[in-house]
Structure formats: C-alpha cells, structure tokens
C-alpha cells in the first residue's frame, strides 16, 4: 500500500498547489523566494496608500530600492549590464538626480530614479524566472482585492455608510481616485486571466475582474473606468483566446453583474457611483467642466514648462509653482515629465517606452499564443498609458511602479521569444 502523501514526490509542486498555478510547481527554493518577493512588492504597492502623497511615494520608493538590492544580490551585477535597456534605465536614474540640482524636491527625484532601478531589477528577475511575471500580476490583483475588502468591512461597520466621505477619506487610500489607479490595472489582469486553461485559476481571475470592476464603478472614477475599458479592448484585439465565444459571454455577464452590484450601494456624495459619474459628464456645459478643470491645469503646466523648456524645473515643480492650487500635479504624463525633468529628458523617455511597447506588439503578433505574459505586460502598459493622458500615473509612485513592472515584463518576454531567432 502506497503512502497517502508522498512528500518527496509532491514537495516540488507545493507552491503550485497552494496558488492553483502549475507555473510555480517546478521552481527551486531560490526561485520561489524571489517570486514571493515580487508578489509581496507589488501587493504592498497597493496597500500602503493611506497617507499623504509624499509619504505614500516615499514608502513605494523604499520598497523598490529594497527589492532592487535583493534581486541584484541574488543574480549579481552581470545580468544588469547585458541589455542596453538596463543602461538606458541607469542613464535615466542619473539624469533625474542631475536635473534636480536646479533646486527640485529630492524626495521626488529619488522616487523617480528608483522607478528606473526597479525596472532594471524586475527585468532581470523575469528574464531569469519566467514565472515571476505571474507573481507580479498576482501581486497587483491581490493588492486591489485587499483594498476592496477594507472598503467592504468599513461599510459594514458603519451605521450610515452612504453618508460617509468615501471620496476624500476612503479606508487605505488618500483619495478614492487613487484606489481607481489600482482597480483599473487589476481589472485588466482579471480579464487577461480569462485565457487561463485550468478552471480553478480561470475562476480566480474572473472573481478579480468582477470584484475590481464593481468597486471601480462604485467609486465613480471615470478616468480609471476609461483606462480599464481601453486596456481590456486592447487585450481583446491582440489576444485570440479572449475572443472565444464562451469567454466573451462570460465577461460580458461579469460586466453587467458588476454594474448591477455597484449600483446597489449608492453613496450620497457627489461624484461617487457610475450613474452619478455619467450624469456629471452629460450635465456640464464646457469641456473644462467635463475634464474637472484639467484644461486649466494643463494650461498652467505649459506656462511653467516655457520657463525651462529643455532641462525642466526639478521635482515637485507643479507644487512649487502653484502652492495654493487645488492640484499637486499636471494630470498629464507628457506635461508632468516635461515640467519636472525637461523636454530633452521627456523626448528620450517617451521614445524609449513607446518603442518598447511597439516592439512588444510586433513580437506579440508574430509569436502568437506563446506570448501570454507579453500580452499581460502590453495590456497593463496600454491601460496606464491611457490613464496617464489625464491623470497622475507619472507622479504618484504606485502606478509608476506598476508601469515599470509592465515595461520590464514586456522587455523580458520580447528577449525570451526572440532568443531562438537570434541564436
């Protein structure tokens, strides 16, 4: 009679059994620890956002630096110097610190520089351990779910939850719109997971999509909703598995259910809920009103950019220029980067990231179904890039860190898929 549980035979698949993902089953102890580090880092990005912006950004910077040092220690310097993209990241790291000598905020500069080091570390990790990309995606999803659970628990413990200031004082976040940053990428991760083969993991990702989209609709975050829809649509176009009739019907049903559930918990506050968000959009009488004064903010940003168009104004330039304003950032990625770090830096930076994205798209179209993590990286990139056109993706550290992770996954997957072609 055989053993009921043969530990020697099964121990290699324990992590895969726990997480319902066979991708982790064949990893050694070192690889499992590093994947766990990636999961924890991206999970923490989503759960440490309850303080003022400065302190939230500082905490994300600390996590990025610790993670980067640990990955560097695990693999050594050699992997960091093999790719020109890593040297580009180092260039950006040094450039940000150099530009800030004009008198900008050093906390902001160190945070921005940390994103580039974090990109390099995540790239090396995913290049060496393919399953680390899944750990990143699961960390993003888990952070959103944890944040949502905190909201639900707080709602249940309140005597009159509909009258609470959910917009400006939500549990775990400084503003409900910041939670929307996380929910929009988590919903795209949930949609991507609809292509998983195993039923258990597919169900898990479906729940992530439903949970994230419900909370996003409930929050009334119009920008996050638009970014999520654009990311899901992009994924639908490039990922053939998601165009299967069964998957399409499933996610349409989940979307309708999310709309219905979110509408069942109305909040008295203006701007909360997708119904009120729609009403706000159709009732305003100007484009500036629809954009919540973004056109005015953009005009102010352009005025400040003209003061130092080439080398920028340093970290926190917007706050220094408008200390009494209701906004702390330019609400546009191009303007934010150019305002702080200058036109030269901005042109190089966006040329690099957009060329990386286009390179990933070309590779994805050629390689097909073997590019599942490349699809994920591209969809997160497109989601956050759309969001950056009208919000603070390149100002707030949490979405910036996730964007860095998406870029790292894209580059690592492109390198992996093209390796047989170049050998």
NUKEVEX-277274 format. One record per atom (N, C-alpha, C): x, z, y. Coordinates in steps of 0.001 Angstrom, whole numbers, plus 500000, padded with zeros to 6 digits. Example, Ala and Ser with C-alpha at 12.3 -4.5 7.8 and 13.67 -1.06 7.14 Angstrom:
2
513190507800494310 512300507800495500 513200507800496700 512850507080497750 513670507140498940 512900507870500030 
This chain:
423
500842500000498801 500000500000500000 500876500000501249 500598499075502156 501413498915503356 501119500004504379 501995500083505335 501821501055506406 500642500668507284 499918501706507733 498806501461508645 499325500903509968 500458501430510424 501038500947511683 502543500869511507 503056499695511406 504481499476511239 505123499369512619 505707500466513100 506247500494514446 507378499481514626 508250499364513619 509370498434513746 508887497001513918 507778496674513259 507280495309513344 506524495073514640 505880496112515145 504988495932516287 505578496353517633 506688497064517609 507160497631518871 507507496560519893 507924495377519439 508269494319520380 507071493778521125 505862494051520610 504664493495521245 503802494562521902 504346495762522059 503561496855522614 503102496539524032 504015496044524871 503643495763526252 502596494669526305 502756493642525446 501746492594525414 500401493124524963 500393494076524017 499131494637523543 498461495454524636 499262496236525365 498697497092526394 498069496262527508 498762495234527947 498300494448529079 497484493220528681 497274493023527379 496476491899526883 497135490548527160 498432490573527427 499128489323527712 500314489171526776 500270488178525896 501383487987524961 502685487597525650 502621487189526924 503837486784527636 504864487911527707 504400489170527637 505312490297527733 505801490769526363 505198490246525296 505445490802523974 506864490652523473 507506489524523720 508830489287523165 509977489705524050 509720490410525133 510772490794526062 511541492009525569 512821492065525929 513615493246525646 513322494356526641 513947495510526434 513679496667527282 514046496383528737 515197495769528967 515624495478530335 514626494548531020 514189493515530315 513244492562530893 511908493221531187 511458494109530298 510195494810530521 510276495717531747 511401496401531896 511576497282533055 511550496471534346 512220495326534358 512262494504535556 510890493912535874 510158493494534852 508785493026535084 507918494160535613 508139495358535070 507404496514535574 507729496804537031 508994496618537418 509383496796538817 508666495797539709 508586494544539251 507889493527540049 506416493880540207 505805494316539110 504400494721539164 504197495863540146 505042496887540055 504912498064540923 505117497689542386 506112496839542666 506387496462544054 505186495772544683 504628494777543997 503504494045544578 502229494880544561 502119495795543626 500992496728543646 501082497636544873 502279498153545139 502455499061546273 502214498358547599 502548497071547692 502289496344548933 500814496437549328 499945496526548333 498517496547548601 497917497918548811 498683498987548565 498076500319548605 498716501248549633 499608500744550477 500303501619551436 500007501169552858 498785500725553112 498454500123554398 497509500966555248 497503502275555027 496558503122555733 497042503650557069 498308503416557411 498848503940558661 498849502861559739 499451503173560872 499607502186561939 500488501047561460 500388499908562142 501080498699561704 502578498951561545 503181499630562496 504631499856562450 505029500572561159 504299501614560801 504659502387559608 504326501620558333 503242500864558333 502953500020557169 504081499024556928 504512498371558002 505595497398557882 506894498060557432 507152499262557927 508377499974557545 508371500305556059 507232500713555526 507144501053554106 507331499816553225 506741498704553629 506928497462552875 508393497043552899 509034497171554064 510450496834554178 511293497681553227 510997498967553144 511748499859552253 511588499434550797 510369499099550405 510127498651549029 510888497367548749 510839496417549684 511552495151549496 513054495370549337 513626496246550144 515065496474550086 515456497152548772 514697498142548351 514991498825547086 514866497843545926 513804497065545911 513599496081544850 514752495084544820 515160494588545974 516227493585546032 517548494155545520 517864495381545908 519109496010545453 519083496210543943 517944496624543391 517847496849541951 517987495549541168 517357494484541663 517488493198540981 518916492696541057 519545492838542231 520941492441542385 521836493224541432 521547494507541273 522337495334540366 522144494906538916 520932494465538583 520630494086537206 521283492770536801 521348491812537726 521831490476537377 523176490128537993 523619490882538975 524887490582539613 524751489559540725 525819489387541460 525810488519542626 525779487044542231 526263486718541044 526441485319540658 525171484500540792 524034485051540356 522778484310540414 522302484104541850 522780484922542762 522349484792544149 523047483636544868 524154483183544351 524928482168545066 524812480785544437 523993480634543421 523885479338542739 522956478366543437 521975478853544149 520974477975544743 521168477861546247 521045476657546784 521109476512548246 519978477241548950 518839477426548268 517722478136548885 518072479604549121 518876480172548247 519304481551548462 520207481634549689 521081480655549863 521927480646551046 521106480435552311 520045479646552202 519141479474553343 518474480811553679 518085481555552630 517482482872552855 518476483799553546 519733483751553120 520767484570553760 520950484147555219 520912482832555466 521008482346556837 519885482911557696 518642482870557191 517511483409557942 517676484909558164 518166485598557146 518396487038557241 519328487354558412 520455486628558472 521434486865559538 520895486393560887 520186485245560881 519682484680562125 518693485616562810 517799486217562039 516814487129562618 517503488296563307 518491488868562630 519197490002563222 519977489576564457 520545488370564416 521292487880565570 520408487595566764 519271486960566524 518343486646567607 517824487917568263 517672488974567464 517114490211568014 518046490910568990 519279490430569116 520205491018570076 519749490837571513 518756489940571734 518233489755573093 517471490980573559 517172491903572670 516506493128573090 515196493395572382 514978492765571239 513746492972570496 513748494267569705 512651494513569026 512483495726568226 513255495582566911 514118496541566605 514962496432565416 514197496730564134 513144497530564225 512310497737563047 511633496449562615 511134495717563592 510509494421563316 511521493411562781 512726493391563381 513757492457562939 514216492755561520 514431494020561196 514874494373559844 513793494065558820 512521494232559214 511434493890558311 511378492399558016 511532491601559061 511527490150558884 512709489715558026 513878490286558276 515063489944557483 514877490343556023 514212491479555794 514004491948554419 513164490977553612 512242490267554267 511421489290553543 512284488205552909 513339487796553603 514197486729553071 515048487239551909 515556488446552026 516296489036550908 515370489240549717 514153489661549980 513173489865548916 512840488549548214 512728487467548984 512514486150548384 513642485812547417 514886486030547855 516028485699547008 516014486520545723 515721487813545841 515699488676544661 514580488280543707 513393488009544242 512268487617543388 512540486278542723 513171485360543441 513535484067542870 514468484237541679 515492485063541833 516430485303540738 515715485937539554 514842486908539831 514126487589538752 513240486625537975 512429485829538673 511508484910537987 512287483791537296 513439483407537866 514269482389537225 514802482870535888 515177484140535827 515740484692534594 514683485158533615 513552485644534127 512475486161533260 511184485449533660 510778484488532861 509615483671533199 508363484524533372 508201485541532539 507001486379532575 506922487234533835 508014487349534580 507977488141535804 506993487563536809 506756486249536748 505763485645537642 504381486220537372 504061486433536101 502771487032535757 502702488471536239 503807489196536146 503838490577536631 503555490629538132 504099489676538884 503831489588540323 502346489389540577 501741488444539880 500320488142540076 499445489330539695 499794490001538606 499019491167538186 499162492312539196 500346492443539798 500541493478540812 499664493244542028 499576491985542477 498703491647543605 497249491978543274 496813491566542082 495430491819541676 495142493309541557 496076494058540977 495877495499540795 495803496222542132 496610495788543103 496554496401544426 495201496220545081 494631495011544934 493307494752545513 492227495567544812 492315495653543492 491325496422542741 491401497901543111 492617498425543224 492772499828543611 492185500083545001 492474499181545939 491903499334547273 490388499295547250 489824498412546429 488370498328546311 487758499580545710 488429500141544718 487931501375544099 487905502507545117 488916502569545972 488931503598547008 487739503428547953 487415502184548286 486260501926549152 484966502380548476 484825502049547206 483606502386546474 483440503893546337 484531504581545998 484470506043545865 484092506675547203 484701506203548292 484382506738549615 482910506502549955 482402505322549630 480982505006549878 480070505975549124 480409506222547870 479564507090547041 479588508545547495 480681508968548116 480802510365548537 480190510629549909 479840509569550643 479266509743551981 477756509901551915 477234510737552816 475790510927552864 475100509717553486 475702509151554533 475153507950555178 476268506908555313 476633506268554225 477777505340554268 477543504120555139 476301503693555308 476043502488556101 476384502676557578 476450503938558040 476765504203559433 478236504482559707 479058504471558665 480485504771558821 481200503582559473 482299503861560181 483092502811560835 484040502172559816 483480501312558976 484281500647557950 485233499619558553 484908499099559714 485734498057560322 487081498608560777 487074499745561459 488297500265562072 488915501452561338 488221502005560371 488749503176559674 488424503143558181 488683502030557502 488390501973556066 489416502778555270 489035503370554169 489989504132553361 491141503250552885 492361503673553176 493530502968552681 494050501850553547 493338501509554627 493765500409555483 493511500767556946 494368500225557819 494191500473559239 493009499699559806 492658498592559160 491549497754559600 491023496992558398 489727496770558342 489138496090557187 489666494667557062 490066494054558187 490604492691558133 491936492658557393 492703493749557476 493963493810556739 493688493857555231 492635494524554846 492228494510553439 491845493095553020 491269492348553951 490913490964553671 492123490118553326 493298490407553944 494521489686553592 494793489782552096 494644490981551573 494924491221550156 493835490643549262 492584490796549679 491476490325548857 491492488810548701 491893488084549742 491838486625549643 492846486113548620 494043486716548567 495012486261547573 494638486758546177 494069487966546089 493648488477544785 492523487630544197 491606487154545035 490517486316544536 491057484994543995 492099484452544643 492713483219544153 493434483469542833 494103484620542709 494714484989541430 493646485083540346 492496485678540704 491407485775539734 490878484418539320 490818483483540257 490364482131539931 491393481417539067 492661481556539396 493729480958538586 493649481438537137 493340482719536955 493279483281535613 492146482746534769 491214482014535378 490150481396534587 490663480348533633 491911479919533814 492509478930532911 493223479588531732 493255480923531688 493906481596530569 493188481270529265 493958481217528204 493413480803526913 492730481959526197 493392483135526160 492819484260525434 491607484820526164 490592485196525413 489336485651526007 489509486933526797 490305487872526277 490454489164526956 491085488999528340 492139488202528423 492780488016529725 491905487190530658 491175486211530129 490262485434530966 489188486333531574 488644487242530778 487622488169531277 488184489068532369 489434489510532183 490056490373533178 490173489652534513 490628488413534502 490777487655535740 489416487329536359 488429487093535540 487078486873536079 486584488092536833 486855489276536283 486456490507536960 487204490681538276 488497490324538277 489276490403539516 488678489480540569 488311488257540179 487712487309541120 486396487852541663 485527488315540784 484225488826541209 484383490042542116 485242490975541727 485438492205542481 486009491902543863 487050491054543903 487712490739545171 486792489965546100 486088488972545550 485234488151546402 484043488958546910 483513489854546087 482404490700546528 482816491553547720 483974492204547611 484445493056548689 484807492244549933 485355491064549728 485713490221550869 484465489773551621 483434489383550900 482174489003551535 481538490205552227 481605491352551591 481041492578552178 481766492944553468 483079492711553509 483863493075554691 483589492168555876 483045490971555632 482788490038556721 484031489404557299 485127489399556555 486392488827557027 486328487308556936 485905486672558018 485706485222557997 487002484473557709 488100484941558305 489372484283558067 489808484370556624 489640485551556028 490019485732554629 489145484888553709 487859484829554005 486946484021553192 487349482555553252 487624482055554459 488031480662554608 489338480389553871 490294481297553982 491574481115553296 491397481134551787 490567482047551288 490318482124549852 489659480856549334 488662480376550054 487967479153549634 488931477967549617 489788477882550637 490743476778550687 491751476870549546 492209478095549231 493144478273548133 492525477945546789 491284478372546584 490581478066545330 490312476566545208 489956475937546316 489698474491546275 490983473727545965 492094474137546583 493378473513546287 493715473667544809 493493474842544279 493767475103542868 492865474260541975 491606474127542373 490654473304541624 491123471849541556 491696471365542650 492119469962542714 493336469708541839 494319470626541857 495572470346541158 495595470851539714 494730471809539365 494791472445538043 493640471920537181 493957471040536278 492924470358535499 492087471313534661 492695472354534146 491949473290533291 490760473917534015 490885474108535327 489811474733536087 488658473772536360 488840472508536036 487758471535536202 486946471342534931 487239472133533909 486425472101532688 485017472589533015 483974471938532500 482591472300532855 482288473782532657 482740474355531547 482460475759531286 483069476675532324 484309476399532729 484978477221533743 484294477066535096 483909475843535429 483221475607536704 481914476378536782 481111476316535735 479834477030535714 480063478536535800 481072479024535075 481373480457535074 481691480956536472 482570480266537194 482999480757538502 481959480511539583 481166479496539449 480044479340540385 479072480497540217 478821480869538975 477959482019538719 478537483305539270 479853483494539114 480502484687539651 480429484711541181 480565483551541812 480492483482543268 479099483844543769 478072483310543118 476695483625543504 476423485112543304 476899485650542187 476712487079541923 477438487923542969 478635487497543392 479383488232544407 478634488242545733 478032487123546090 477253487057547327 476054487992547260 475390488017546105 474203488860545957 474569490341545992 475625490719545275 476017492127545206 476491492622546573 477301491831547261 477819492275548553 476702492462549578 475654491662549475 474534491777550415 473681493013550139 473844493640548991 473054494817548625 473554496095549274 474694496022549943 475276497221550562 475534496944552041 474477496784552832 474648496444554249 475233497614555039 475950497255556095 476563498229556994 476003497987558392 475695499083559103 475107498955560435 476052498294561432 477349498423561190 478344497978562148 478366496450562282 478496495994563511 478594494571563781 479888494015563193 479771492853562565 480954492203562006 481165492476560539 480394493367559939 480512493670558520 479468492890557732 479883492329556597 478960491581555740 478994490089556036 478849489287554986 478957487842555177 477760487276555934 476608487931555847 475436487459556594 475677487625558092 476165488807558502 476455489034559912 477614488156560391 478595487922559505 479703487049559876 479204485639560161 478253485180559356 477669483854559594 476885483846560904 476120484906561145 475348484995562391 476265485004563606 477390485726563520 478332485764564637 478849484375564961 479072483585563933 479645482260564130 478661481294564769 477372481399564423 476387480430564917 475777480843566253 475907482111566623 475263482581567845 476159482527569076 477474482483568882 478362482450570048 478267481095570743 478617481076572028 478395479886572843 479681479148573207 480822479585572683 482072478910573002 483008478973571802 483993478050571782 484982478055570717 485833479312570769 486125479774571976 486903481002572102 486132482190571535 484807482174571696 483989483235571123 483981483182569614 483865481983569057 483896481835567605 485220482341567043 486298482075567778 487626482463567302 487982483908567622 487024484678568158 487274486067568572 488451486129569543 488371485310570589 489348485268571682 490732484774571251 490813484111570127 492114483614569684 492671482534570604 491806481713571170 492302480667572066 493002481286573275 492472482378573771 493116483071574890 494449483685574455 494474484263573250 495712484846572724 496767483761572532 496357482616572010 497302481514571808 497858481011573146 496990480944574159 497446480503575484 498489481474576048 498235482772575880 499204483774576334 500523483644575572 500434483371574269 501643483232573454 502470482033573889 501796480919574154 502502479723574613 503211479991575938 502547480738576817 503158481074578111 504446481859577899 504442482816576984 505640483618576732 506718482813576024 506325481898575145 507309481061574458 508101480235575463 507434479802576508 508097478974577527 509212479724578244 509180481060578206 510223481836578875 511563481691578152 511535481648576802 512750481487575993 512406480577574810 512270479294575060 511734478397574030 512655478161572835 513963478288573005 514884477916571935 515312479085571061 515637480218571670 516161481355570921 515187482511570800 514021482411571408 512997483420571212 513170484668572045 512227485588571855 512169486815572648 512434488076571833 512750487916570540 513046489072569705 511805489703569103 512031490678568228 510939491345567531 509955492033568453 508675491973568078 507575492577568849 507475491997570256 507784490709570394 507742490083571718 506338490085572301 505332489910571470 503959489863571980 503555491213572558 503881492279571850 503512493623572321 504243493944573617 505503493568573708 506252493844574932 505680493062576115 505219491844575858 504680491023576946 503297491487577374 502510491992576412 501135492395576715 500881493801576154 501525494809576727 501411496172576181 500009496748576256 499192496253577169 497839496785577321 496778495871576702 497213494861575971 496265493926575374 495612494490574125 494511493852573706 493805494328572524 494426493780571248 495364492835571350 496032492246570192 497499492650570194 498083492729568991 499505493076568877 500329491908568361 499686490780568028 500403489631567501 499659488359567868 500325487225567670 499849485950568204 498692485336567423 498365485858566251 497280485330565426 497468483846565091 498713483446564969 499051482105564509 500502482127564062 500755481664562836 502093481763562282 503137480997563060 502817479773563457 503768478967564208 504125479633565533 503105480111566245 503351480750567533 504087482075567364 503722482844566330 504363484138566121 505857483981565853 506203483090564944 507615482887564593 508382482325565786 507791481363566489 508468480763567640 508622481759568780 507603482561569021 507650483549570096 508761484561569875 508875485047568652 509855486095568373 511250485546568114 511339484459567344 512643484025566853 513087482661567370 512266482020568199 512695480819568890 512329479516568204 512337478440568983 511941477138568477 512890476595567428 514199476821567594 515170476317566619 514936476958565260 514835478277565256 514567479004564018 513248478554563408 512216478423564230 510888478076563746 510878476717563064 511535475726563672 511582474381563090 512282474408561736 513404475099561660 514140475172560393 513311475905559336 512729477033559727 511969477846558781 510783477073558199 509957476493559049 508773475814558544 509118474506557841 510215473880558219 510667472699557481 511050473077556056 511737474201555912 512172474647554588 510968475020553715 510067475851554247 508964476326553407 507989475203553076 507735474309554019 506820473205553735 507446472199552777 508757471973552891 509419471086551937 509409471691550544 509542473022550467 509453473699549177 508058473527548577 507047473684549406 505676473505548931 505441472074548436 505873471094549211 505685469695548815 506472469373547553 507648469931547440 508435469744546219 507709470320545011 507079471463545201 506309472063544119 505107471227543735 504424470664544729 503257469825544448 503665468592543653 504750467947544066 505233466754543351 505593467110541923 506310468204541739 506694468644540402 505468468986539569 504506469624540211 503285470040539515 502506468825539011 502392467815539817 501646466624539429 502348465891538291 503687465990538243 504420465293537202 504440466065535887 504603467383535973 504785468173534764 503482468578534100 502394468660534864 501085468918534272 500884470333533795 500311470488532587 499809471777532119 500908472802531875 502181472395531813 503252473357531600 503586474155532856 502889473894533948 503253474478535233 502301475582535673 501790476384534750 500737477332535110 501166478298536214 502395478790536164 502853479699537213 503162478946538499 503574477696538376 503764476879539576 502432476676540282 501362476448539525 500025476361540123 499696477642540883 500016478781540283 499712480065540924 500490480218542224 501798479920542194 502600480039543402 502119479128544516 501783477885544156 501301476932545152 499970477372545755 499086477914544929 497770478330545439 497896479538546361 498770480488546026 498981481621546923 499625481159548231 500563480233548131 501187479672549332 500136479028550220 499297478164549646 498298477455550449 497293478415551059 496910479450550315 495954480437550828 496516481159552049 497729481671551917 498334482431553008 498730481528554164 499105480287553879 499464479385554967 498234479056555808 497096478806555151 495853478582555900 495510479825556716 495628480999556116 495337482236556834 496272482419558031 497514481964557899 498482482130558985 498146481286560209 497292480282560050 496940479440561188 496110480190562222 495474481295561828 494629482034562759 494751483548562593 495742483998561835 495892485446561667 497363485801561454 497631487087561170 498986487617561240 499763487647559951 499744486574559197 500488486541557938 501978486738558171 502523486155559243 503948486267559523 504260487395560508 503296488300560671 503535489506561453 503397490745560574 502288490873559887 502083492013559004 502938491856557742 503556492946557319 504542492866556242 503907492599554883 502715493104554637 502112492933553309 501876491466552964 501169490682553795 501011489267553453 502319488502553504 503259488903554372 504560488236554420 505322488433553113 505256489635552555 505937489909551291 505322489093550154 504001488999550133 503342488207549092 503672486731549266 503751486269550511 504140484884550772 505560484633550266 506457485591550481 507826485464549972 507827485361548452 506983486173547812 506881486109546357 506348484775545875 505357484221546586 504808482919546219 505874481836546322 506659481854547401 507741480874547571 508778481012546455 509082482251546073 510057482480545012 509557481936543675 508279482132543380 507707481604542136 507755480084542133 507404479463543254 507432478003543345 508827477480543057 509828478020543736 511186477525543572 511696477771542155 511442478963541609 511905479262540257 511262478337539230 509976478047539387 509291477169538443 509743475721538585 509971475285539817 510481473923540015 511847473783539343 512715474759539523 514028474725538890 513911474714537371 513010475507536824 512844475578535376 512325474269534806 511332473692535462 510706472475534958 511606471255535104 512463471273536106 513340470131536328 514667470255535599 514927471441535009 516200471637534325 516458470632533217 515471470327532323 515724469340531273 516009467948531834 515436467641533016 515619466325533598 517029466163534157 517598467262534629 518911467191535252 520056467419534284 519726467881533061 520772468178532087 521203466935531355 
